Amino acid sequence: MSKVHWLALSSVPGVGGVTAKKLIGRFGDIEAVFDTPDEDLMTVPRVTPDMVARLRAISLESLEEELASLGEEGIQVFTWDDEEYPANLRPTDDSPPVLFVSGDVRPEDERAVAIVGTREPTPSAVERAETIARELAARGWTIASGLALGIDTAAHRGALKADEGRTLAVLGSGLRTIHPRENARLAEEIICRGALLSEFHPNSPPRGQNLMARDRIVSGLSRAVLVVEAGEKSGSLDTAAKARRQGRPVWAVPGSPGTDLLIKNGQAKSLDFPVVDWDSFSQGLPPTIDTPVRDEGVQGQSQLSLF
C-alpha cells in the first residue's frame, strides 16, 4: 500500500520534496503520516489545514486502480521507498517523492551527464551538442536532458547515435502528453534506449512552472551539467544554478552570451571546441556525486492532479 500512499501525498498541491521529507522525518514512514492525527500533521512547517483536508479526501482505493492501470500501460511508478529510484537524484533536498517512468532506468545510469541549452540554437551548437553527447555516450555516460527543441533534442539524438548509448529525458508534462509534440517519435526512441521521466501525473499538460521544475531533476540525475549554448536569460542558466546548489560541477561551451557569462563569473569551466580530448574529459568527470547543498528556496512542488 505504501506506493499508493506516496501517490496520495504527492497529489496534494503544495507538497513537494522538502515538505515530504519533513513529514517522513517527523513521523517515520509514509504510512505513519496517514495514521497521524490532523493536528499533529499541522505542526510540520508549511503543512496547512487545507493540505490536510485535501489529503483526507483522497480515495486510496481509486489510486490503487490508477496504479494498476498505469502498470498495464507500461508506466512505472518510482518512490523514495523503491530501489529503482535514481540514486543520484534521491539525496537532493528537492527530489520528487514520486517519479513516473516509461522505459528502463538502470544502475549504470548513475553515470550520467546533463547536456542543456537554448531551444533556438545555431547550427554549430547543434553539431557540438550531438558531438558531446555521442562521444560521452560512447564512453559509457548516460545523457540526461529535457526533451525540449534545440540543444536538448540534439543531446538525446547524439546519445542515440552512439553504439549502445543511453539517454534519459525529463518531461515538464505527463508521460501521456509528450511535449513538444514534434519530439513524440524521439520520445519513443528514448524509451527503447533509456527512459522518459516525469514527476507529474501522466495526464498533466505542459505548464511554464512545470517546465522550470524539471530543471532540478535533469541536473539531479547527473554528476555534471554541460551548457552548450544559451542566452543571458536562458532557462539553461537556471539548470546550471540548480546544479551548483546540488553540488554538481558545470561546464560551458564558450561563444554565446549565457555560456560566456557562466565562464566569466566562475560558475562553469570552459569546454573548448574543436580541440577536446574526449578520453581525458570523460575521465575527468566526477566518479561520484558530492553531498548536495541544502537550499529550501528551490523546491519542486509536485501537483499530480490525479482526480
Residue, then its C-alpha position, 0 to 999 in steps of 0.5 A: m500500500s505504501k506506493v499508493h500512499w506516496l501517490a496520495l501525498s504527492s497529489v496534494p498541491g503544495v507538497g513537494g520534496v522538502t515538505a515530504k521529507k519533513l513529514i517522513g522525518r517527523f513521523g517515520d514512514i509514509e504510512a505513519v503520516f496517514d495514521t497521524p492525527d490532523e493536528d499533529l500533521m499541522t505542526v510540520p512547517r508549511v503543512t496547512p489545514d487545507m493540505v490536510a483536508r485535501l489529503r483526507a479526501i483522497s480515495l486510496e482505493s481509486l489510486e490503487e486502480e490508477l496504479a494498476s492501470l498505469g502498470e498495464e500501460g507500461i508506466q512505472v511508478f518510482t518512490w523514495d521507498d523503491e530501489e529503482y529510484p535514481a540514486n543520484l537524484r534521491p539525496t537532493d533536498d528537492s527530489p520528487p517523492v514520486l517519479f513516473v517512468s516509461g522505459d528502463v532506468r538502470p544502475e549504470d545510469e548513475r553515470a550520467v551527464a546533463i547536456v542543456g541549452t537554448r531551444e533556438p540554437t545555431p547550427s554549430a551548437v547543434e553539431r557540438a551538442e550531438t558531438i558531446a553527447r555521442e562521444l560521452a555516450a560512447r564512453g559509457w555516460t548516460i545523457a540526461s536532458g529535457l526533451a525540449l527543441g534545440i540543444d536538448t533534442a540534439a543531446h538525446r539524438g547524439a546519445l542515440k547515435a552512439d553504439e549502445g548509448r543511453t539517454l534519459a529525458v525529463l518531461g515538464s508534462g505527463l508521460r501521456t502528453i509528450h511535449p513538444r509534440e514534434n519530439a513524440r517519435l524521439a520520445e519513443e526512441i528514448i524509451c527503447r534506449g533509456a527512459l522518459l521521466s516525469e514527476f507529474h501525473p501522466n495526464s498533466p499538460p505542459r505548464g511554464q512552472n512545470l517546465m522550470a521544475r524539471d530543471r532540478i531533476v535533469s541536473g539531479l540525475s547527473r554528476a555534471v551539467l554541460v551548457v552548450e549554448a544559451g542566452e543571458k536569460s536562458g532557462s539553461l542558466d537556471t539548470a546550471a544554478k540548480a546544479r551548483r546548489q546540488g553540488r554538481p560541477v558545470w561546464a560551458v561551451p564558450g561563444s554565446p552570451g549565457t555560456d560566456l557569462l557562466i565562464k566569466n563569473g566562475q560558475a562553469k569551466s570552459l569546454d573548448f571546441p574543436v580541440v577536446d580530448w574526449d578520453s581525458f574529459s570523460q575521465g575527468l568527470p566526477p566518479t561520484i556525486d558530492t553531498p548536495v547543498r541544502d537550499e529550501g528556496v528551490q523546491g519542486q512542488s509536485q501537483l499530480s492532479l490525479f482526480 
